[in-house]
Each structure stands twice: as C-alpha cells, then as structure tokens.
C-alpha cells in the first residue's frame, strides 16, 4: 500500500514542480510580444501521470494585449500560490506516511 501512496505522491509532486516551471516561464515572458500563456490540465495530467506519461503542454486562449502577449500577472500569481499550497500538503502527507512506517519499525524492535 505504501508503494502505491508513495508513487502517487511522487507523481503529484513532480507534476506540481513541472507546473511551477511553466508558471515561472509565463511570468518571465510577461512582456514578450506574441508570447502565449502555457499550462496543463492538472487533473487530467495527474491521472495520466499515474500511468507514467509525460504532461501535455497547451497554449491557453486568453485575452491578448496589443502586442499579442496573453500572460496575466494575476492568474500566474494565483497559480504560484495554489501550487505552493498543494506542494506543502503533499509534503505533509508524505512525511506522515514515513512517520507511520518509522513507528511500525520501532514497535517491532
């Protein structure tokens, strides 16, 4: 059971890390003319990632500025905060699983 939980948590955290890089790239290109916001469908990708597939990046059809750039500082900042909270939760769950295993090992001595 732990292997499955651990694998799912790892896949979840890997996907969060991947999305964090996309958001950082979007923010880095905030003023790049013609740049299109890129993201992933997180739920779909998580289900796919459990099956060991690579995430599919898509350009989002968001309102563009005059220069063709469609990066929204507000949206990207929200995604950064959301990703950080999700990663923190996943880390807590992983630590709790390790704590349970450690406790079981210590009780067996």
Order of alpha helices (4+ residues) and beta strands (2+ residues): alpha-beta-alpha-beta-alpha
